[in-house]
């Protein structure tokens, strides 16, 4: 259950756990449990070594995969260049095919127009033949008329001869008949001449009609023979244009298939895969070791695994380490300290170091262990530093109000949960069961547990101590009941949740440019009917008395 002050960023992921001191028997501890704990720790150490080997193997395999991906990326880049060139050729082919298809379509249109002209010529030839046939008929009619004219001219001539004979018989009295006979003979002669002229004209006309008919026949014949050929060419041109259009479409499809953008997207996907492999390698390396470390840290916070004789407090002191240079002291207790050695200091367990702590004085320590956090050192029991009691008393005095507040609130929370169990509002089994219900629509995800309703209905009073920044109630799984209702189950969070000591002090990362006093987290265990349920964790700033704080509900 979190009652957060402002500002109070959640930084559990960056908090480190205070390390154990050198193994020393502690009064009231069941010594028979120590060998079992040490055995478990030894097994965890062995498991950590195996996991480290496996992590390195996984990292090596991922590295090999990354190299293969790099080779594939290079090959893909070359293929992309070739595909780009092929795409260019495909585009040019598509453009050429499109132009050829356009020309074929133009030819098809020309042939279609030629076919229409040939059709019109054929129709005109048929019309000419029809007119020539009519003219041939007219010539035949003209021959009949000429024959009739010739017959009339012959008849008129006979009539003129008859009139002359009759005029001669009459003698002088036949003069009028003789003149009439002359006129009739002149008309007959003229009719004969006109009939002959008409016959010659009809002959010439018939000759012209025949010649024209032969010419029309000679002209129409090739047109009739050319029309099927033009129609065939037209169909072929249409088919050729369609085929070329299909070829252009296929060329464009091939060009699209060789699109350089697709290769670039695939290359980007390969790079993303490579980055994922790199991240996975970084995550895999040390992930198992970190998990084992969390288990070991949680085990050391349990009642049977806690081997500390004295309380420890986080500090940040500069210390000169022999001739190696400056290091830093990260935490201190009556039994020893944690030293972050200077670069190049390879002191192994059993080494005795001479320290000179700035502003405090000298100290001799013996290295009793190494860890990723530094050198775990013990003070000589017979000759501790002269400044140690005074400094520890001052540090304890600075933290005392927060320790008292955390313990008092832990007792209050424990009583509230006990009352809920006694009243039947909460089952003891449900209280300790790791059963969490997601809160819908929350990002990051939040959860509720059986204890959430109890503490939400009757929230415990908050300590009113200057310097408190935030207060959190967490169960043994690292779940904060409110208001964020999130899991803080990193190694530091689990250490605070599962610590069985009267109190635990942890360091939080510094804020800003170091002008503010450092943040600390003070935790006290919550017990329900004698069973460890979780802890109250107070984020505070020792030495910042009077600092204002607000509670976010």
Secondary structure, 3 states (H helix, E strand, C coil): CEEECCCCCCCHHHCCCCCCCCCCCCCCCCCHHHHHHHHHHHHHHHHHHHHHHHHHHHHHHHHHHHHHHHHHHHHHHHHHHHHHHHHHHHHHHHHHHHHHHHHHHHHHHHHHHHHHHHHHHHHHHHHHHHHHHHHHHHHHHHHHHHHHHHHHHHHHHHHHHHHHHHHHHHHHHHHHHHHHHHHHHHHHHHHHHHHHHHHHHHHHHHHHHHHHHHHHHHHHHHHHHHHHHHHHHHHHHHHHHHHHHHHHHHHHHHHHHCCHHHHHHHHHHHHHHHHHHHHHHHHHCCHHHHHHHHHHHHHHHCCCCCCCCCCEEEEEEEEEECCCEEEEEEEEECCEEEEECCCCCCCCCCCEEEEEECCCEEEEEEEEEEECCEEEEEECCCCCCCCHHHHHHHHHHHHHHHHHHHHHHHHHHHHHHHHHHHCCCCCHHHHHCCCCEEECCCCCCEEECHHHHHHHHCCCCCCCCCCEEEEEEEECCCEECCCCCCECCCHHHHHHHHCCCCCEEEECCCCCCCCCCCCEEEEEEEEECCEEEEEEEEEECCCCCCCCCCCEC
